[in-house]
Amino acid sequence: MTDELPPSTVPQSTNLALMNFPEDQEFIQKFSDEMTGAIVACGRFLDLERLAGVTVGYDFDAALASVDLGYESAIARQYTNNSDVVAVAKAMNVRRDGKVMSHVVYNANVIDALVDPAHEHHLDALHIIAHEFGHVAELKWRDEAMPGLLLTRPEGEWVDVTLLLTILTAWEEYAACRMTGMIGDREALKHRYAQEFDRAAGYSLARAQEQIKQYRTHGDVDRLLVEAGEPIAMPLKMAGYLLGHLDAIEATDALEELCPAYAKSHLVTLIPALRAALRTVWDERDAGKGLAIFDALKALMIQAYAAAGIELTPLSEGEGYYANVPFTAETMPNGEADMIVARLRQQLGLD
């Protein structure tokens, strides 16, 4: 039967490490066998030529810390961990013999159901495993399509680079989900991704406006772009998961029906444009466009800032952006009371 399957793309040198597992040799052996099988199987439908290694640990932080990056970095081992999202796996960029590779780390607490096909979270474990390997395949494509981009800072002005790197997370999740959406419970995943996107769409504007209120006091534009950028970008990243999954399973659900908070949000015109741009990158990913393939996505990031109340206008090439943050009741520390004062000052010619 296996003779009919395509060969696995997993390198022979790829190693599997298990950390902080319970002292149960039977379980360890079974998990090791099942995980090895999952890695090999994923390599049959994903290009995992850049997979350097896999670590699974019950202490996620310790597992991340155990990986040899091959370079110095203060942020490579960081992961999302807040009241909204907690990462359970991470595909880490590493350098091996001068080549950018990926070492995938999993939190064993969320994938140990792999050993029991009858477990309620067995399909979740399979999907989480496959999803991270989708990032490995995307890494290879991006490194070959844009040589020298990974592990280096792209050329350009600070805001330009930040906009690009921020919106790239939406593409990365879209690509990984589109490649692996058939693994797991498709309907359950659809509703889970929809719920996570809907939650982010629901809080995005209010949190961004709160950061603008803080800006009225501190006046630091760079700080504003970073601190408001997180809630502005989060629904775009979460949309990447959902849109990639929907396209993978060829679902025709209306986003407004799946995501009621989104349907009432400031994102109702932006997300369809994001979907079109992500699909274009997917369709044209082998067209040799280099970094320019992400230009439309970067433009959408600028639109997302504007929708939240931060207008970014490009200056002369290489000179950055002019940031305009219009006064509105929603973005003033004292709301409408501050707006009354602002309008009065304008009438008196004081501003």
Secondary structure per residue as TSV (DSSP state, phi and psi in degrees):
chain	resnum	aa	ss	phi	psi
A	1	M	-	360.0	-42.8
A	2	T	G	-66.1	-21.2
A	3	D	G	-64.2	-22.7
A	4	E	G	-85.7	-11.5
A	5	L	S	-86.0	150.1
A	6	P	-	-66.6	152.8
A	7	P	-	-66.0	151.0
A	8	S	-	-77.1	142.5
A	9	T	-	-89.9	1.1
A	10	V	-	-66.9	126.6
A	11	P	-	-62.1	148.0
A	12	Q	T	-61.6	-26.3
A	13	S	T	-81.6	-7.9
A	14	T	-	-64.1	130.3
A	15	N	E	-114.2	151.3
A	16	L	E	-113.8	125.4
A	17	A	E	-119.1	134.5
A	18	L	E	-112.7	131.9
A	19	M	E	-127.5	141.8
A	20	N	S	57.2	32.8
A	21	F	-	-78.2	152.6
A	22	P	-	-62.8	154.2
A	23	E	S	-77.5	71.2
A	24	D	-	-136.7	93.3
A	25	Q	H	-60.9	-34.7
A	26	E	H	-64.7	-44.2
A	27	F	H	-65.9	-43.6
A	28	I	H	-58.9	-46.2
A	29	Q	H	-64.1	-42.8
A	30	K	H	-64.7	-44.3
A	31	F	H	-63.7	-44.2
A	32	S	H	-58.1	-43.9
A	33	D	H	-64.6	-44.9
A	34	E	H	-67.4	-40.1
A	35	M	H	-67.7	-42.4
A	36	T	H	-59.9	-43.5
A	37	G	H	-62.0	-39.8
A	38	A	H	-66.2	-40.1
A	39	I	H	-62.0	-49.0
A	40	V	H	-61.6	-43.2
A	41	A	H	-63.9	-42.0
A	42	C	H	-63.5	-33.1
A	43	G	H	-68.6	-9.7
A	44	R	H	-82.9	-23.9
A	45	F	H	-121.2	-4.6
A	46	L	S	-121.5	147.9
A	47	D	-	-84.0	100.9
A	48	L	-	-106.9	30.3
A	49	E	T	-60.8	-24.1
A	50	R	T	-96.1	13.8
A	51	L	E	-81.1	110.0
A	52	A	E	-84.0	-35.6
A	53	G	E	-175.6	169.2
A	54	V	E	-135.3	131.6
A	55	T	E	-123.9	132.2
A	56	V	E	-122.2	123.7
A	57	G	E	-142.0	146.5
A	58	Y	S	-75.9	-21.0
A	59	D	S	-105.0	98.9
A	60	F	H	-61.7	-42.9
A	61	D	H	-62.5	-42.6
A	62	A	H	-65.1	-37.9
A	63	A	H	-64.4	-42.7
A	64	L	H	-63.4	-42.3
A	65	A	H	-66.1	-23.1
A	66	S	T	-76.9	-14.1
A	67	V	S	-80.3	128.9
A	68	D	-	-79.9	111.5
A	69	L	-	-72.2	-33.1
A	70	G	S	85.6	6.6
A	71	Y	S	-162.6	168.0
A	72	E	-	-91.3	133.4
A	73	S	-	-156.9	136.8
A	74	A	S	-91.8	-10.1
A	75	I	S	-121.4	-10.7
A	76	A	T	-60.6	-28.6
A	77	R	T	-95.1	0.6
A	78	Q	-	-73.4	153.9
A	79	Y	-	-150.8	159.5
A	80	T	-	-67.1	126.4
A	81	N	B	-155.6	88.2
A	82	N	S	-143.2	-170.7
A	83	S	S	-70.0	-13.4
A	84	D	S	-101.4	-42.9
A	85	V	-	-139.2	135.9
A	86	V	B	-127.7	119.5
A	87	A	-	-70.9	141.8
A	88	V	S	-118.5	-0.4
A	89	A	E	-161.1	158.5
A	90	K	E	-152.6	127.7
A	91	A	E	-91.2	107.9
A	92	M	E	-95.1	130.9
A	93	N	E	-73.2	128.4
A	94	V	E	-130.5	162.6
A	95	R	E	-113.8	126.5
A	96	R	E	-131.6	117.3
A	97	D	T	52.5	42.1
A	98	G	T	81.6	-2.3
A	99	K	E	-110.5	141.9
A	100	V	E	-77.6	123.1
A	101	M	E	-123.7	-175.5
A	102	S	E	-132.6	133.2
A	103	H	E	-116.2	119.4
A	104	V	E	-97.4	130.4
A	105	V	E	-116.6	131.1
A	106	Y	E	-119.0	144.3
A	107	N	E	-80.7	113.3
A	108	A	H	-60.9	-26.3
A	109	N	H	-61.1	-25.3
A	110	V	H	-106.1	-5.1
A	111	I	H	-124.3	5.0
A	112	D	G	-71.6	-9.9
A	113	A	G	-69.1	-5.6
A	114	L	G	-54.7	-32.3
A	115	V	G	-77.6	-10.7
A	116	D	-	-127.4	99.1
A	117	P	T	-58.7	-20.7
A	118	A	T	-88.0	-8.1
A	119	H	S	-68.6	143.2
A	120	E	T	-63.2	-21.8
A	121	H	T	-106.5	13.1
A	122	H	H	-60.8	-47.4
A	123	L	H	-66.6	-33.5
A	124	D	H	-61.6	-43.4
A	125	A	H	-60.4	-44.6
A	126	L	H	-60.4	-41.8
A	127	H	H	-68.1	-43.2
A	128	I	H	-59.7	-43.5
A	129	I	H	-61.2	-50.1
A	130	A	H	-65.0	-40.0
A	131	H	H	-58.0	-45.9
A	132	E	H	-64.4	-34.5
A	133	F	H	-69.5	-24.6
A	134	G	H	-60.6	-36.3
A	135	H	H	-66.0	-34.1
A	136	V	H	-64.0	-44.2
A	137	A	H	-64.8	-40.2
A	138	E	H	-65.3	-37.7
A	139	L	H	-59.3	-44.3
A	140	K	H	-62.2	-45.0
A	141	W	H	-58.7	-47.8
A	142	R	H	-67.0	-38.5
A	143	D	H	-67.3	-35.9
A	144	E	H	-79.3	-31.9
A	145	A	H	-79.2	-26.9
A	146	M	S	-135.8	69.5
A	147	P	T	-53.8	134.6
A	148	G	T	87.2	-2.7
A	149	L	-	-76.8	-43.2
A	150	L	T	-69.6	141.8
A	151	L	T	66.5	11.8
A	152	T	S	-133.0	157.3
A	153	R	-	-82.4	124.7
A	154	P	-	-59.3	149.8
A	155	E	S	-68.2	147.8
A	156	G	S	133.2	170.2
A	157	E	-	-69.2	153.9
A	158	W	H	-54.2	-47.8
A	159	V	H	-65.5	-42.3
A	160	D	H	-56.5	-47.8
A	161	V	H	-64.4	-42.1
A	162	T	H	-62.9	-43.0
A	163	L	H	-59.9	-44.0
A	164	L	H	-64.7	-50.8
A	165	L	H	-64.8	-32.0
A	166	T	H	-68.0	-48.5
A	167	I	H	-74.6	-20.3
A	168	L	H	-60.1	-28.7
A	169	T	H	-63.4	-33.7
A	170	A	H	-65.4	-42.0
A	171	W	H	-65.2	-44.7
A	172	E	H	-58.8	-43.3
A	173	E	H	-72.7	-36.7
A	174	Y	H	-60.0	-48.4
A	175	A	H	-63.2	-46.3
A	176	A	H	-62.5	-41.4
A	177	C	H	-71.2	-36.4
A	178	R	H	-67.6	-32.6
A	179	M	H	-77.5	-23.0
A	180	T	H	-126.2	10.4
A	181	G	T	-62.9	-20.0
A	182	M	T	-81.8	-7.3
A	183	I	S	-96.1	121.0
A	184	G	S	109.2	-169.1
A	185	D	-	-84.5	100.9
A	186	R	H	-59.5	-44.4
A	187	E	H	-68.9	-42.9
A	188	A	H	-62.6	-41.1
A	189	L	H	-64.5	-40.7
A	190	K	H	-56.7	-48.2
A	191	H	H	-72.3	-32.1
A	192	R	H	-67.6	-47.6
A	193	Y	H	-63.2	-37.6
A	194	A	H	-63.6	-42.3
A	195	Q	H	-64.1	-42.1
A	196	E	H	-67.5	-41.2
A	197	F	H	-65.1	-43.8
A	198	D	H	-61.8	-39.2
A	199	R	H	-63.8	-44.4
A	200	A	H	-65.4	-39.8
A	201	A	H	-63.5	-33.1
A	202	G	H	-71.2	-34.9
A	203	Y	H	-100.0	-11.1
A	204	S	H	-55.8	-54.3
A	205	L	H	-64.9	-46.3
A	206	A	H	-61.6	-40.1
A	207	R	H	-70.5	-37.9
A	208	A	H	-65.1	-42.0
A	209	Q	H	-64.5	-33.3
A	210	E	H	-64.2	-38.3
A	211	Q	H	-68.4	-33.9
A	212	I	H	-65.8	-39.0
A	213	K	H	-58.8	-42.2
A	214	Q	H	-63.7	-36.9
A	215	Y	H	-62.2	-34.3
A	216	R	H	-57.9	-24.6
A	217	T	H	-93.7	-48.0
A	218	H	H	-86.3	-27.2
A	219	G	-	69.6	12.9
A	220	D	-	-94.4	107.6
A	221	V	H	-64.7	-44.2
A	222	D	H	-59.2	-43.3
A	223	R	H	-62.2	-41.4
A	224	L	H	-60.0	-45.7
A	225	L	H	-63.2	-34.8
A	226	V	H	-74.9	-50.2
A	227	E	H	-72.8	-36.5
A	228	A	H	-79.6	-25.1
A	229	G	H	-62.8	-31.8
A	230	E	H	-63.4	-54.1
A	231	P	H	-69.6	-25.1
A	232	I	H	-69.3	-41.8
A	233	A	H	-81.9	-26.6
A	234	M	H	-56.9	-45.8
A	235	P	H	-65.0	-26.6
A	236	L	H	-69.9	-41.4
A	237	K	H	-63.7	-46.5
A	238	M	H	-63.8	-33.6
A	239	A	H	-65.1	-33.9
A	240	G	H	-57.3	-44.9
A	241	Y	H	-58.4	-54.2
A	242	L	H	-63.3	-47.9
A	243	L	H	-66.4	-37.8
A	244	G	H	-63.9	-41.1
A	245	H	H	-67.4	-44.3
A	246	L	H	-59.8	-41.3
A	247	D	H	-70.1	-33.5
A	248	A	H	-64.1	-41.2
A	249	I	T	-96.3	5.2
A	250	E	T	55.6	42.9
A	251	A	-	-79.3	147.5
A	252	T	-	-113.8	14.1
A	253	D	-	-58.9	139.7
A	254	A	-	-75.4	131.5
A	255	L	H	-59.9	-36.4
A	256	E	H	-63.8	-29.7
A	257	E	H	-80.9	-36.8
A	258	L	H	-71.0	-32.4
A	259	C	-	-130.8	83.9
A	260	P	H	-64.1	-34.4
A	261	A	H	-68.0	-41.4
A	262	Y	H	-57.6	-40.7
A	263	A	H	-60.9	-22.1
A	264	K	T	-106.1	8.6
A	265	S	S	-96.2	177.5
A	266	H	T	-77.8	2.6
A	267	L	T	-101.7	4.4
A	268	V	T	-65.7	-25.2
A	269	T	T	-95.2	-24.9
A	270	L	H	-75.7	-41.2
A	271	I	H	-66.3	-41.6
A	272	P	H	-59.0	-36.4
A	273	A	H	-68.0	-37.9
A	274	L	H	-62.1	-43.5
A	275	R	H	-60.6	-44.1
A	276	A	H	-63.5	-41.0
A	277	A	H	-67.6	-40.6
A	278	L	H	-64.4	-41.5
A	279	R	H	-64.1	-36.1
A	280	T	H	-65.8	-43.6
A	281	V	H	-59.8	-43.7
A	282	W	H	-59.9	-47.3
A	283	D	H	-69.3	-29.6
A	284	E	T	-109.5	16.2
A	285	R	T	-65.6	-19.1
A	286	D	T	-106.1	18.6
A	287	A	S	-88.4	0.1
A	288	G	-	71.4	33.7
A	289	K	-	-85.6	-9.4
A	290	G	G	64.1	-150.6
A	291	L	G	-64.6	-22.5
A	292	A	G	-62.6	-17.7
A	293	I	G	-63.1	-19.2
A	294	F	G	-98.0	4.7
A	295	D	H	-58.2	-43.4
A	296	A	H	-64.3	-36.3
A	297	L	H	-66.6	-40.8
A	298	K	H	-63.9	-38.7
A	299	A	H	-62.3	-35.3
A	300	L	H	-68.0	-31.2
A	301	M	H	-65.3	-38.6
A	302	I	H	-63.5	-40.9
A	303	Q	H	-64.0	-35.7
A	304	A	H	-65.1	-41.3
A	305	Y	H	-60.8	-44.2
A	306	A	H	-62.5	-40.2
A	307	A	H	-63.5	-25.2
A	308	A	H	-91.4	-8.0
A	309	G	T	111.6	13.2
A	310	I	-	-123.4	108.4
A	311	E	E	-93.9	121.6
A	312	L	E	-110.4	117.0
A	313	T	E	-113.0	121.8
A	314	P	E	-66.2	138.8
A	315	L	-	-92.2	-161.8
A	316	S	S	-59.3	152.9
A	317	E	T	-52.0	128.0
A	318	G	T	84.8	-1.6
A	319	E	S	-104.6	6.5
A	320	G	-	89.4	-149.9
A	321	Y	E	-132.3	150.9
A	322	Y	E	-95.7	126.9
A	323	A	E	-102.5	122.2
A	324	N	E	-115.3	128.2
A	325	V	-	-122.1	87.1
A	326	P	-	-58.0	144.8
A	327	F	-	-73.3	127.3
A	328	T	-	-140.3	157.9
A	329	A	G	-58.9	-33.6
A	330	E	G	-72.2	-17.8
A	331	T	G	-117.1	13.3
A	332	M	S	-104.5	141.8
A	333	P	T	-53.7	-37.3
A	334	N	T	-110.6	21.7
A	335	G	T	61.0	-133.6
A	336	E	H	-63.1	-29.5
A	337	A	H	-60.6	-42.4
A	338	D	H	-67.2	-34.5
A	339	M	H	-66.9	-35.8
A	340	I	H	-61.6	-44.0
A	341	V	H	-64.1	-43.1
A	342	A	H	-62.7	-43.1
A	343	R	H	-66.6	-37.5
A	344	L	H	-64.6	-42.1
A	345	R	H	-62.6	-39.0
A	346	Q	H	-63.9	-43.6
A	347	Q	H	-63.3	-33.1
A	348	L	T	-85.4	-2.1
A	349	G	T	74.2	22.2
A	350	L	-	-85.9	-15.9
A	351	D	-	-125.0	360.0
